Amino acid sequence: MRDDYLVKPVLKAMQVLDCICSSDQALSLQHVSVEVGLPKTTVFRYLRTLVQSGLLSYDPERDVYGVGLKIITWGRSNARLRNLRDVCIPHMRALRERFGETVNLGVLDGAEIVYIEIAESQHALRMQARVGGRDPAYTTSIGKAILSQMPEEERLRHIPSKLRARTGRTLRSLAQLALELDRARTQGFAEDNGENEEGSVCVGVPIVDPSGAPLAGLSISAPAARLNAARKAQVAATLRRLAGEISHGLDAPRPKMMTMLRRQA
């Protein structure tokens, strides 16, 4: 290819992207600038653009850049995420039919939850999450469920040092959040009682791999008036059971799993 056909700014941005993707840890602006041999001001603009596009993630607490969820879904993890969605979707539809409420599937990206699939309630009044949308992990039941399965040191990398309020019920104390996560780990599910969205209640469970490491989270969300204590207990028990089935299903041989899903559909 002739050099005069190249778009040099795009080529430089790809060099910055490759630098981040080739590293096994998040990198600072200074580090990337030295590695690619470009001025910090130039590299900063490329980094911020790549973060905005979702190709990179940014951790403001440590001031470092890492691989974004979009790259993960494009790369080797793409098959795993597709498999996760394929296995979960029939369960999500069944949950929506049983409880009549919105069912959410999310993964952790930095300090945020990204919703990768949603089975929406048919009620006119429902929660506002959307596929591709993001919420702070510490304000959501999915986020708490995932964080609850992590060792404390790893968990802290996904929690900002200052918890900002989304509603009047958002937890603002790291100590309170730690207690909430410990309770979620013990009981097997997490709750969001109007902490992320006013007037909403959400119950979430982790989906884990064979080692117990969290892969994703599954939740049911509804207006508080439609999810009282008794109903919430039913939801939690059902979600816990299905999360176990999903975790086992992710490890099943693909042809056998597809047969099982056809029977459940």
Residue, then its C-alpha position, 0 to 999 in steps of 0.5 A: m500500500r502506498d504511503d500517500y493513501l494512509v491517514k496518518p492520524v488514524l495510524k498514530a491512534m492505532q499505535v496508541l491502541d496497540c500499545i494499550c492492548s499489548s500490555d498486561q496492565a493499564l498504562s499511564l499517559q506518560h508511559v504510552s507517550v514514551e512507548v509510541g514516541l509521540p508528544k503527551t498532548t497528542v497521545f492524550r487526545y487519542l486516548r480520550t477519543l478511544v475511551q469515548s468510543g469504548l475501545l479503551s477504558y479509563d480509571p480516574e482513581r489511578d489515572v491509567y488507561g486499559v482495554g475497553l469492553k468493545i475491544i474485549t467483545w471484538g477479541r478472544s472474549n467475543a465467543r465467551l460473551r456470545n455464549l453467555r448471551d446465548v445461554c442466558i436469553p432463554h432463561m431471561r425470557a422465562l423470568r420475564e414471563r414468570f414475574g412480568e418484570t425487566v430482566n438484565l444481564g450485565v458485565l463489569d467494565g472497570a468501575e461500571i456495569v455494562y448491560i449486554e442484554i435486557a428482556e424488558s417488562q411489558h408494563a408501561l412503568r419500568m426501569q430505564a436501563r438499556v443495552g450498552g448502558r452503564d451504571p456504577a457497579y456500587t449502585t446496582s444489584i448486578g454490580k454488587a453481586i459481582l463485586s461480592q464474589m471478588p477478593e477484597e484487593e481485587r474488589l477495591r480496583h472496581i470501587p471509586s474512593k468516593l461514592r457519588a450519590r445517584t439517589g438519596r438512597t445511594l450508599r456513600s460510605l465505603a464501610q457500608l458498601a463493604l458490609e453490603l457486599d459481605r451480606a450479598r456474598t453470604q446470602g447469594f444475591a444482592e439488592d438495589n433498593g432505590e440506590n441507582e434509580e429513584g423508586s426502583v428495586c432490583v435483585g441480582v445474582p452473580i454468574v461464576d466460572p468453575s473457580g468461583a470467579p464472577l463472569a457476569g450478573l443477572s437481575i430483575s428490576a421493578p418499581a418498588a410498589r411491584l416488588n414487595a418483600a415476599r415477591k423479592a424473596q421469590v425472585a432471589a430464590t429463582l435467580r440463585r437457582l438459575a445462576g447455578e444452571i447458567s454457570h454449569g451451562l456455560d461449561a457444557p459441550r456446545p451441541k449438548m447445550m444447544t439441544m438443552l436450550r431448544r427444549q427450554a425455549 
